[in-house]
Amino acid sequence: MLGLGLSACQPNTIEQTDTTVKNDNYNENVSVTQTDQTAITGKPVVYQVFTRLYGNTNTTNKAWGTIAENGVGKFSDFTDVALQDIKSLGTTHVWYTGVPHHALVNDYTNYGIGNDDPDVVKGRAGSPYAVKDYYNVNPDLANNPANRLAEFEALIGRTHANDMQVIIDIVPNHVARNYHSISAPKGELDFGANDDKTNTYSRHNNFYYVVGEDFQVPQASNGYQALGGETHPLSDGMFAESPAKWTGNGSRLAKPDANDWYETVKINYGVKPDGSHDFPALPNDYANKTAAEHLAFWQAQAADDIPDSWRKFEHIAQYWLAKGVDGFRYDMAEMVPVEFWSYLNSHIKHTNPNAFILAEVYNPDLYRDYIHLGKMDYLYDKVDLYDTLKAIIHGKASTAAIATAHAKVSDIDQHMLHFLENHDEQRINTVDFASNPFNALPAMVVSTTLSRSPTLLYFGQDVGESGAENAGFGQPTRTSIFDYVGVPAHQRWMNNGKFDGGQSTSDEKTLRAYYQTLLNLSHSATALQGEYVELDTLQRQLNTQGYDDEVFAFSRFNNEQQLIIVSNFSQQHSKMFTLTLPHTLINQWHISQNTAVKNLLSTTQLARPLVLQSDSSATIDVQLAPLQSVVMALQR
């Protein structure tokens, strides 16, 4: 029914070179292993993997379970077999989520790591966005915690050897309440080490302070107890912090609310408490200037005008680039001033011009500033496209809303990364989203093919993971990011490291094959890097019989390839109609009576003819089963 069929995944040839670079604001030469991003053909596909969950084969899933009880994945679980399996989904970049060492409840004191207080840790495994040491990695992920950094460096090498690039998180807006690096290079001081704590704000302070008040652990709500009520020597409702710091989400209370990001503290970027800026402003015309010109601007500023936090994060980014990391995903980027991003990203691009830079930004009014002034490569297309597709699946919006949402970002469409799942969002296979993983396939086709932007795939999405486990902190509907837990559908596909679907259900295998076919079109269908013309409005103007609010059609094309893409979002009803192409496309595509189309999502469907009409338009008969999409390529 869904027209499945595997297309060959052609491996990309990515050469690695060692380049020594000198950063003007860093006190040592660094050897940077770069991968040649220009060797990647087609649209990027980012595979996001929650690193501690990916390789875990334990199926216990006890609420608030320990590592011994529930298990944890390791860097070593990303074997060549595993990485080739990831690669088979068309992946160009692997986003290893949760790599920097963050606060967690486990005892690593034998390795010189201080214990974290459960009163300021969410869950047992901890939030990956409460980083406590930016110069090392999560010890949970290593076979030998003493060797954890070398084990991650080996994973970087394996990922490169399997022709994919590496992305990790940087979280500039906040750090763990108990940040302390035991691994920082010589001369790198901890955040807050030189702060003047007698002032709420100072330009070179790394934190904001509630002067004269000590931090108090929030009052728990809804019966919440740290570690589910388990006795722990540090779980006493107290955490020593004097004076109190502002909380990560901006709360200025010494005792934040239980719904605040109380496990983190906000970083000061030279933004005064009244919101005014205490750093140089970018001239307005810098929206049209290159990253190199942005770098020159910052290098021309007086050293004292650059807030200390800016330099600290620039050094952190350079440290990971030197390890071979190819790019970064920035958490809550809009909570940090755009000038800082200009500063950081221009330095990164100086070191590695092909670095992949992705930012979490949800305010559409800020998109263009963060792209053009902040020099971001990609932003989440969440508020427009994702929310629209979800509303259509819920029956709350017409498919006509897709064209409207896309038009809002038509000038920056290549910068707007598309997704249906990530670690923050509900799993598709929940009643809160689509109830069934197949119900979202039309949305996935549209999301993947609508623009020139990259596509993000979250691990387990391709086999219909439901995220239904009660792991501890928070409620199910997304796979827990706070606790140790197994991921059942993914574990069935993983099949104890064989990655052959040996334990998967028939539906899971069918879904996986569909994702492979679709995402590999990102590389093989060159038209997806070309132009976009929506066909939806024309069908509605013509009152095309059978074309309704559950169908969406558009075209993508370049000189080499012309595609017509049509999706049926209905879960119950087939659709039959005659699709009309405008005469402008007929002329541009040089369509003749001998032109036919073939569905690239199917290996069995035969080519269908296009019919030229007397009014210089062309038509094609379309028949779609429920939830079916077609990607029709012109054949001559």
C-alpha positions as CSV (number, residue, x, y, z in Angstrom):
1,M,0.0,0.0,0.0
2,L,2.8,2.4,0.9
3,G,4.9,1.7,-2.2
4,L,8.0,0.6,-0.3
5,G,11.2,-0.3,-1.9
6,L,14.9,0.1,-0.9
7,S,17.2,2.2,-2.9
8,A,20.9,1.7,-2.8
9,C,22.8,3.9,-0.3
10,Q,25.9,5.0,-2.1
11,P,28.7,5.6,0.4
12,N,30.2,9.1,0.4
13,T,34.0,9.5,0.0
14,I,35.1,11.9,2.8
15,E,38.8,12.6,3.0
16,Q,40.4,13.5,6.3
17,T,43.2,16.0,6.6
18,D,45.2,17.3,9.6
19,T,45.4,21.0,9.7
20,T,47.2,23.1,12.3
21,V,45.5,26.3,13.1
22,K,46.3,29.2,15.4
23,N,43.4,30.9,17.3
24,D,44.2,34.4,18.3
25,N,42.3,34.0,21.5
26,Y,43.6,30.6,22.5
27,N,47.0,30.1,24.1
28,E,48.2,27.0,22.1
29,N,48.3,25.6,18.7
30,V,45.7,22.9,18.1
31,S,45.8,20.1,15.6
32,V,42.4,19.8,14.0
33,T,41.1,16.8,12.2
34,Q,38.7,18.1,9.6
35,T,36.3,16.1,7.4
36,D,35.6,17.6,3.9
37,Q,32.0,18.4,4.1
38,T,32.0,19.3,0.4
39,A,32.4,15.6,-0.4
40,I,28.8,15.0,1.0
41,T,26.4,15.0,-1.9
42,G,22.7,15.9,-1.6
43,K,20.9,17.2,1.4
44,P,22.4,16.5,4.8
45,V,20.6,13.9,7.1
46,V,21.3,14.3,10.8
47,Y,20.8,11.2,12.9
48,Q,20.3,12.3,16.5
49,V,21.2,9.6,18.9
50,F,20.8,9.8,22.7
51,T,24.2,8.3,23.4
52,R,23.5,6.6,26.7
53,L,20.4,4.9,25.4
54,Y,21.4,3.8,22.0
55,G,23.4,0.6,22.8
56,N,21.6,-0.4,26.0
57,T,20.3,-4.0,25.7
58,N,18.8,-4.1,29.2
59,T,15.0,-4.5,29.1
60,T,14.2,-4.1,32.9
61,N,13.0,-0.5,32.8
62,K,12.5,-0.1,36.5
63,A,11.3,3.4,37.4
64,W,14.3,5.3,38.9
65,G,16.5,2.3,38.1
66,T,20.2,2.4,38.6
67,I,22.8,1.6,35.9
68,A,23.1,-1.9,37.4
69,E,19.3,-2.4,37.2
70,N,18.4,-0.7,33.9
71,G,21.7,-0.7,32.0
72,V,23.4,2.1,30.0
73,G,24.8,2.3,26.5
74,K,28.5,3.0,25.8
75,F,30.6,4.6,23.2
76,S,31.9,1.2,22.3
77,D,28.4,0.1,21.3
78,F,28.8,2.2,18.2
79,T,30.7,-0.5,16.3
80,D,31.4,-0.4,12.6
81,V,28.2,-2.5,12.2
82,A,26.2,-0.1,14.2
83,L,27.6,2.9,12.3
84,Q,27.0,1.3,8.9
85,D,23.4,0.7,10.0
86,I,23.1,4.4,10.9
87,K,24.7,5.2,7.5
88,S,22.1,3.1,5.7
89,L,19.5,5.7,6.7
90,G,21.2,8.2,4.5
91,T,23.0,9.8,7.4
92,T,25.7,12.3,6.8
93,H,26.0,13.6,10.4
94,V,25.6,11.8,13.7
95,W,24.5,14.1,16.6
96,Y,25.8,12.4,19.7
97,T,23.5,13.9,22.3
98,G,24.6,13.9,26.0
99,V,28.3,13.6,25.5
100,P,29.8,16.5,27.6
101,H,30.1,15.6,31.2
102,H,26.8,16.6,32.9
103,A,25.6,16.2,36.5
104,L,24.3,12.7,37.4
105,V,23.7,10.6,40.4
106,N,26.4,7.9,40.3
107,D,29.6,7.5,42.3
108,Y,32.8,8.2,40.3
109,T,34.9,9.5,43.2
110,N,37.5,6.8,42.5
111,Y,38.2,8.7,39.3
112,G,38.5,12.0,40.9
113,I,35.0,13.1,40.0
114,G,32.9,14.7,42.8
115,N,29.4,13.4,43.5
116,D,26.4,15.4,42.4
117,D,23.6,16.3,44.7
118,P,20.3,14.6,43.8
119,D,18.4,17.8,45.0
120,V,19.8,19.7,42.0
121,V,19.8,16.8,39.4
122,K,16.8,15.9,37.4
123,G,16.4,12.2,37.2
124,R,19.1,9.7,38.2
125,A,21.1,9.8,34.9
126,G,20.7,13.6,34.8
127,S,19.9,16.2,32.2
128,P,22.4,16.4,29.3
129,Y,21.9,20.1,29.4
130,A,23.2,20.6,32.9
131,V,26.9,20.3,31.9
132,K,29.4,20.2,34.8
133,D,32.7,19.8,32.9
134,Y,33.0,21.0,29.3
135,Y,36.4,19.5,28.9
136,N,35.5,15.9,29.4
137,V,32.7,13.5,28.6
138,N,30.0,11.6,30.6
139,P,31.8,8.8,32.5
140,D,28.6,6.6,32.2
141,L,29.4,6.2,28.5
142,A,32.9,4.7,28.9
143,N,34.0,1.2,29.5
144,N,36.8,2.6,31.6
145,P,35.7,6.0,33.1
146,A,39.4,6.9,33.6
147,N,39.8,6.6,29.9
148,R,36.5,8.2,28.9
149,L,37.9,11.0,26.7
150,A,40.1,8.6,24.7
151,E,37.1,6.3,24.2
152,F,35.1,9.2,22.8
153,E,38.0,10.3,20.5
154,A,38.0,6.7,19.2
155,L,34.3,7.0,18.4
156,I,35.0,10.2,16.5
157,G,37.5,8.3,14.5
158,R,35.1,5.4,13.8
159,T,32.4,7.7,12.8
160,H,34.7,9.5,10.3
161,A,36.0,6.1,9.0
162,N,32.3,5.2,8.3
163,D,32.0,8.4,6.2
164,M,29.9,10.4,8.6
165,Q,30.6,13.6,10.6
166,V,30.2,14.2,14.4
167,I,28.0,16.8,16.1
168,I,27.9,17.4,19.8
169,D,26.0,19.8,22.1
170,I,27.1,23.1,23.5
171,V,24.7,24.7,26.0
172,P,25.8,28.3,26.3
173,N,22.8,29.7,28.2
174,H,23.4,27.7,31.4
175,V,25.6,25.2,33.1
176,A,25.1,22.7,36.0
177,R,24.5,24.3,39.4
178,N,27.7,22.5,40.6
179,Y,29.9,23.2,37.5
180,H,33.5,22.2,38.1
181,S,36.0,21.0,35.5
182,I,38.7,18.6,36.6
183,S,39.9,18.3,33.0
184,A,40.3,21.9,31.7
185,P,43.5,22.7,29.9
186,K,46.2,24.6,31.8
187,G,45.2,28.2,32.3
188,E,41.4,27.6,31.8
189,L,39.5,28.7,34.9
190,D,36.1,27.4,35.9
191,F,33.0,29.4,35.2
192,G,32.6,31.8,38.1
193,A,36.2,31.4,39.5
194,N,37.0,35.1,39.2
195,D,33.5,36.5,39.7
196,D,32.8,39.4,41.9
197,K,30.0,37.9,44.0
198,T,29.2,41.2,45.8
199,N,27.5,42.5,42.6
200,T,24.4,41.1,40.9
201,Y,26.1,41.9,37.6
202,S,29.5,42.7,36.2
203,R,30.6,42.4,32.6
204,H,33.2,39.7,33.2
205,N,31.3,37.8,35.8
206,N,30.2,34.4,34.4
207,F,27.1,34.3,36.6
208,Y,24.4,36.6,38.0
209,Y,24.0,36.7,41.8
210,V,21.2,37.1,44.3
211,V,23.4,39.2,46.6
212,G,22.9,38.6,50.3
213,E,20.8,35.4,49.9
214,D,21.7,31.7,49.9
215,F,20.2,29.3,47.4
216,Q,17.3,27.1,48.5
217,V,16.2,23.9,46.9
218,P,12.7,24.4,45.3
219,Q,9.6,23.1,47.1
220,A,8.7,19.9,45.4
221,S,5.3,19.7,43.7
222,N,2.9,16.8,42.9
223,G,4.5,14.5,45.5
224,Y,7.9,14.6,43.6
225,Q,10.8,13.2,45.5
226,A,14.4,13.1,44.3
227,L,15.4,9.6,43.2
228,G,11.8,8.5,43.7
229,G,12.3,8.8,47.5
230,E,15.3,6.6,47.7
231,T,17.6,7.4,50.6
232,H,20.8,9.1,49.5
233,P,23.5,10.8,51.7
234,L,23.2,14.0,49.7
235,S,19.4,14.0,49.2
236,D,18.5,16.2,52.1
237,G,16.6,19.1,50.5
238,M,19.7,21.3,50.7
239,F,22.4,22.5,48.4
240,A,25.1,24.9,49.4
241,E,25.4,28.0,47.2
242,S,26.2,31.4,48.6
243,P,25.2,33.8,47.3
244,A,22.5,32.2,45.2
245,K,22.9,32.4,41.4
246,W,20.2,33.2,38.9
247,T,18.6,30.0,37.5
248,G,19.1,28.8,34.0
249,N,15.7,29.9,32.7
250,G,16.2,33.4,34.1
251,S,14.6,33.1,37.5
252,R,16.1,35.6,39.8
253,L,14.9,34.0,43.0
254,A,17.2,32.5,45.6
255,K,14.5,29.7,45.9
256,P,13.3,29.0,42.3
257,D,10.1,27.3,41.5
258,A,10.0,23.5,41.0
259,N,9.2,24.1,37.3
260,D,12.2,26.3,36.8
261,W,15.5,24.9,35.4
262,Y,16.7,24.8,39.0
263,E,19.5,22.3,38.2
264,T,21.2,24.9,36.2
265,V,22.5,28.5,36.5
266,K,22.4,31.2,33.9
267,I,25.5,32.4,32.1
268,N,26.1,36.1,31.9
269,Y,27.0,37.3,28.4
270,G,27.3,41.0,29.2
271,V,23.5,41.5,29.3
272,K,22.7,43.8,32.2
273,P,19.7,42.9,34.5
274,D,17.7,45.6,32.8
275,G,18.3,43.9,29.4
276,S,20.8,46.5,28.0
277,H,24.0,45.3,26.4
278,D,27.5,45.8,27.8
279,F,29.4,44.7,24.7
280,P,30.1,46.1,21.2
281,A,27.1,46.1,18.8
282,L,27.4,44.7,15.3
283,P,26.8,47.3,12.6
284,N,23.5,46.7,10.7
285,D,25.2,45.9,7.4
286,Y,26.9,42.9,9.0
287,A,23.9,40.8,8.1
288,N,25.4,40.8,4.6
289,K,29.0,40.1,5.6
290,T,30.9,36.8,5.7
291,A,32.0,34.9,8.8
292,A,35.6,36.1,8.1
293,E,34.4,39.7,8.2
294,H,32.6,39.1,11.4
295,L,35.8,37.6,12.9
296,A,37.8,40.6,11.8
297,F,35.2,42.9,13.5
298,W,35.6,41.1,16.8
299,Q,39.4,40.9,16.6
300,A,39.4,44.7,16.2
301,Q,37.6,45.3,19.5
302,A,39.3,46.1,22.7
303,A,40.0,43.0,24.8
304,D,38.2,44.3,27.9
305,D,35.0,44.9,25.8
306,I,34.6,41.1,25.2
307,P,32.8,39.5,28.2
308,D,34.7,36.7,29.8
309,S,31.9,34.1,29.1
310,W,32.3,34.7,25.4
311,R,36.0,33.7,25.5
312,K,35.3,30.7,27.7
313,F,32.8,29.2,25.3
314,E,35.0,30.0,22.3
315,H,37.9,28.1,24.0
316,I,35.5,25.2,24.6
317,A,34.4,25.0,20.9
318,Q,38.1,25.1,19.8
319,Y,38.9,22.3,22.2
320,W,36.3,20.0,20.6
321,L,37.2,21.0,17.1
322,A,40.7,20.0,17.9
323,K,39.4,16.5,18.9
324,G,37.8,16.1,15.5
325,V,34.3,17.2,16.2
326,D,32.7,18.5,13.0
327,G,30.0,20.7,14.4
328,F,27.7,21.7,17.2
329,R,24.1,21.9,18.2
330,Y,23.3,24.8,20.4
331,D,20.7,24.5,23.1
332,M,18.2,27.4,23.6
333,A,20.3,29.7,21.4
334,E,17.8,32.5,21.4
335,M,18.4,33.0,25.2
336,V,21.9,34.2,24.3
337,P,22.6,37.5,22.4
338,V,23.1,37.3,18.7
339,E,26.4,39.2,18.9
340,F,27.9,36.3,20.9
341,W,26.9,33.9,18.2
342,S,28.6,36.1,15.6
343,Y,31.8,36.0,17.8
344,L,31.7,32.3,18.4
345,N,30.6,31.0,15.0
346,S,33.1,33.3,13.1
347,H,35.9,31.8,15.2
348,I,34.6,28.3,14.5
349,K,34.3,28.9,10.8
350,H,37.8,30.3,10.8
351,T,39.1,26.9,12.2
352,N,36.8,24.7,10.1
353,P,34.9,26.5,7.3
354,N,32.7,23.4,6.8
355,A,31.6,23.1,10.5
356,F,27.9,22.1,10.8
357,I,26.2,24.6,13.1
358,L,22.6,24.0,14.3
359,A,20.7,26.1,16.8
360,E,17.5,25.6,18.8
361,V,15.6,28.8,18.2
362,Y,11.8,29.0,18.5
363,N,11.0,32.6,17.9
364,P,10.3,33.2,14.2
365,D,11.0,37.0,14.6
366,L,14.6,36.1,15.5
367,Y,15.3,33.6,12.7
368,R,17.0,36.0,10.3
369,D,19.1,37.7,12.9
370,Y,20.5,34.4,14.2
371,I,21.2,33.2,10.6
372,H,22.6,36.4,9.0
373,L,24.1,38.2,12.1
374,G,24.7,35.1,14.3
375,K,26.1,33.1,11.4
376,M,24.1,30.0,12.2
377,D,23.9,27.4,9.4
378,Y,20.6,25.9,10.5
379,L,17.7,26.5,12.9
380,Y,14.8,24.3,14.0
381,D,11.7,24.7,11.8
382,K,9.5,23.9,14.7
383,V,7.1,26.7,15.2
384,D,6.0,26.8,11.6
385,L,6.4,23.4,9.7
386,Y,6.6,20.9,12.6
387,D,3.6,22.4,14.4
388,T,1.6,22.6,11.2
389,L,2.2,19.0,10.3
390,K,1.3,17.9,13.8
391,A,-1.9,19.9,13.6
392,I,-2.8,18.2,10.2
393,I,-2.2,14.8,11.7
394,H,-4.6,15.7,14.6
395,G,-7.2,16.8,12.1
396,K,-7.0,20.4,13.3
397,A,-5.6,22.0,10.1
398,S,-5.9,21.8,6.4
399,T,-3.0,20.7,4.3
400,A,-3.2,24.1,2.7
401,A,-1.4,25.4,5.9
402,I,1.8,23.7,4.7
403,A,2.2,26.1,1.9
404,T,1.5,29.0,4.2
405,A,4.1,27.8,6.8
406,H,6.7,27.3,4.1
407,A,6.1,30.7,2.5
408,K,7.0,32.3,5.9
409,V,10.6,31.1,5.6
410,S,10.9,31.0,1.8
411,D,13.9,33.3,1.9
412,I,15.8,31.2,4.4
413,D,14.4,27.7,3.7
414,Q,17.8,26.2,3.2
415,H,18.6,27.1,6.8
416,M,15.5,25.6,8.4
417,L,16.2,22.0,9.6
418,H,13.1,19.8,9.5
419,F,12.2,17.0,11.9
420,L,9.2,15.2,13.4
421,E,11.0,13.8,16.4
422,N,13.9,14.9,18.7
423,H,14.7,14.4,22.3
424,D,12.5,17.3,23.4
425,E,9.3,16.3,21.4
426,Q,6.8,13.5,21.8
427,R,7.3,10.3,20.0
428,I,5.2,9.9,16.9
429,N,3.9,6.6,18.1
430,T,1.9,8.1,21.0
431,V,-1.7,9.2,21.3
432,D,-0.4,12.7,21.9
433,F,1.1,12.8,18.4
434,A,0.0,10.3,15.7
435,S,-1.1,7.2,17.6
436,N,0.6,5.0,15.0
437,P,4.0,5.5,13.4
438,F,2.5,5.0,9.9
439,N,0.1,7.9,10.4
440,A,3.0,10.3,10.2
441,L,4.6,9.0,7.0
442,P,2.9,11.7,4.8
443,A,4.2,14.4,7.1
444,M,7.7,12.8,7.0
445,V,7.7,12.8,3.2
446,V,6.7,16.5,3.2
447,S,9.2,17.3,5.9
448,T,12.1,15.6,4.1
449,T,11.4,16.8,0.5
450,L,9.8,20.3,0.9
451,S,13.0,22.4,1.0
452,R,16.8,22.4,0.6
453,S,17.3,22.1,4.3
454,P,18.7,19.1,6.2
455,T,16.4,16.4,7.7
456,L,16.8,15.3,11.3
457,L,15.9,11.7,12.3
458,Y,15.8,10.7,16.0
459,F,17.0,7.3,16.8
460,G,14.1,4.8,17.2
461,Q,11.8,7.0,15.1
462,D,12.5,4.7,12.1
463,V,11.1,1.7,13.9
464,G,8.2,3.4,15.6
465,E,9.5,3.7,19.1
466,S,6.7,4.8,21.5
467,G,8.6,6.2,24.5
468,A,6.0,4.7,26.8
469,E,8.3,3.7,29.7
470,N,7.9,5.4,33.1
471,A,11.6,5.9,33.7
472,G,11.4,8.2,36.7
473,F,11.6,11.9,36.3
474,G,8.9,13.3,34.0
475,Q,6.1,11.6,32.2
476,P,6.1,9.2,29.2
477,T,5.3,10.2,25.6
478,R,9.0,10.9,24.9
479,T,11.9,8.6,25.6
480,S,13.4,9.8,28.9
481,I,16.4,12.1,28.8
482,F,16.8,12.1,32.6
483,D,17.0,8.4,33.6
484,Y,18.5,5.0,32.7
485,V,16.1,3.2,30.4
486,G,15.9,0.7,27.6
487,V,14.3,1.7,24.2
488,P,12.2,-1.4,23.2
489,A,11.6,-1.0,19.5
490,H,15.2,0.2,18.9
491,Q,16.4,-2.7,21.0
492,R,14.5,-5.2,18.8
493,W,16.1,-3.7,15.7
494,M,19.5,-3.6,17.4
495,N,19.2,-7.4,18.1
496,N,22.1,-7.5,20.5
497,G,24.5,-5.6,18.3
498,K,23.6,-7.3,15.0
499,F,21.5,-4.4,13.8
500,D,19.5,-6.6,11.5
501,G,16.0,-6.3,12.9
502,G,16.2,-9.9,14.0
503,Q,13.7,-9.2,16.9
504,S,11.7,-6.6,15.1
505,T,8.0,-6.9,14.2
506,S,6.9,-7.0,10.6
507,D,5.5,-3.4,10.9
508,E,8.8,-2.2,12.4
509,K,10.8,-3.7,9.5
510,T,8.3,-2.2,7.0
511,L,8.6,1.2,8.6
512,R,12.4,1.0,8.7
513,A,12.6,0.2,5.0
514,Y,10.4,3.2,4.2
515,Y,12.6,5.5,6.1
516,Q,15.7,4.2,4.4
517,T,14.2,4.7,0.9
518,L,12.9,8.2,1.7
519,L,16.0,9.5,3.4
520,N,18.4,8.2,0.8
521,L,16.5,10.3,-1.7
522,S,18.1,13.2,0.0
523,H,21.3,12.1,-1.7
524,S,20.1,10.6,-5.0
525,A,17.4,13.1,-5.9
526,T,19.3,16.1,-7.0
527,A,16.1,18.1,-7.5
528,L,15.7,18.4,-3.8
529,Q,18.6,20.9,-3.9
530,G,16.7,22.9,-6.6
531,E,13.7,25.0,-6.8
532,Y,10.3,24.7,-5.2
533,V,6.8,25.5,-6.6
534,E,3.7,24.6,-4.6
535,L,0.9,23.0,-6.6
536,D,-1.7,23.0,-3.8
537,T,-3.1,26.5,-4.5
538,L,-3.7,25.8,-8.2
539,Q,-5.7,22.6,-7.4
540,R,-7.9,24.4,-5.0
541,Q,-8.5,27.3,-7.4
542,L,-9.5,24.8,-10.1
543,N,-11.7,22.9,-7.6
544,T,-10.0,19.7,-8.6
545,Q,-12.4,16.9,-7.9
546,G,-11.0,14.5,-5.3
547,Y,-8.3,16.9,-4.2
548,D,-9.1,18.1,-0.6
549,D,-7.8,19.2,2.7
550,E,-6.1,15.9,3.3
551,V,-3.9,16.1,0.2
552,F,-0.8,18.3,-0.5
553,A,1.1,18.6,-3.8
554,F,4.2,20.5,-4.7
555,S,7.2,20.3,-7.1
556,R,10.9,20.3,-6.7
557,F,13.3,20.6,-9.7
558,N,16.6,21.6,-11.2
559,N,18.0,21.2,-14.7
560,E,18.8,17.5,-14.1
561,Q,15.6,16.3,-12.5
562,Q,12.0,17.3,-12.1
563,L,9.8,15.9,-9.2
564,I,6.1,16.1,-8.4
565,I,5.4,15.1,-4.8
566,V,1.9,14.4,-3.5
567,S,0.9,13.1,-0.1
568,N,-2.4,11.8,1.2
569,F,-2.7,12.5,5.0
570,S,-6.0,10.6,5.4
571,Q,-5.8,7.6,7.6
572,Q,-9.0,6.0,6.1
573,H,-9.7,7.3,2.6
574,S,-8.1,6.8,-0.8
575,K,-7.8,9.8,-3.1
576,M,-8.3,9.9,-6.8
577,F,-7.9,13.1,-8.8
578,T,-6.4,14.6,-11.9
579,L,-3.5,16.8,-10.9
580,T,-2.9,19.9,-13.0
581,L,0.6,21.4,-13.6
582,P,0.8,25.1,-14.5
583,H,1.9,26.1,-18.0
584,T,5.0,27.8,-16.5
585,L,6.3,24.5,-15.4
586,I,5.4,22.8,-18.7
587,N,7.6,25.3,-20.5
588,Q,10.4,25.2,-18.0
589,W,10.4,21.4,-17.9
590,H,10.0,21.1,-21.7
591,I,7.2,18.6,-21.3
592,S,6.0,16.8,-24.4
593,Q,3.3,14.1,-25.1
594,N,6.0,11.5,-24.6
595,T,6.7,12.6,-21.0
596,A,5.8,10.2,-18.2
597,V,6.4,10.0,-14.4
598,K,7.7,7.3,-12.2
599,N,7.3,7.0,-8.4
600,L,10.7,7.0,-6.7
601,L,9.2,5.6,-3.5
602,S,8.2,2.4,-5.1
603,T,10.1,-0.3,-7.0
604,T,6.9,-1.8,-8.4
605,Q,4.7,1.0,-9.7
606,L,5.0,1.6,-13.5
607,A,5.5,5.0,-15.1
608,R,2.4,7.0,-15.8
609,P,1.9,9.4,-18.7
610,L,1.5,13.2,-18.4
611,V,-1.2,14.6,-20.7
612,L,-0.7,17.9,-22.4
613,Q,-3.9,20.0,-22.5
614,S,-5.0,22.6,-25.0
615,D,-4.6,25.4,-22.4
616,S,-0.9,24.7,-22.2
617,S,-1.2,23.0,-18.9
618,A,-0.5,19.3,-18.2
619,T,-2.3,16.8,-16.1
620,I,-1.6,13.4,-14.5
621,D,-4.1,11.0,-12.9
622,V,-3.2,10.4,-9.3
623,Q,-4.5,7.5,-7.1
624,L,-3.3,7.4,-3.5
625,A,-4.1,4.8,-0.8
626,P,-4.6,6.1,2.7
627,L,-1.3,7.6,4.0
628,Q,0.4,7.1,0.7
629,S,2.9,9.5,-0.8
630,V,4.4,9.6,-4.3
631,V,7.6,11.2,-5.4
632,M,7.1,11.3,-9.2
633,A,10.1,11.9,-11.4
634,L,9.7,12.9,-15.0
635,Q,10.8,10.2,-17.4
636,R,11.6,11.0,-21.1
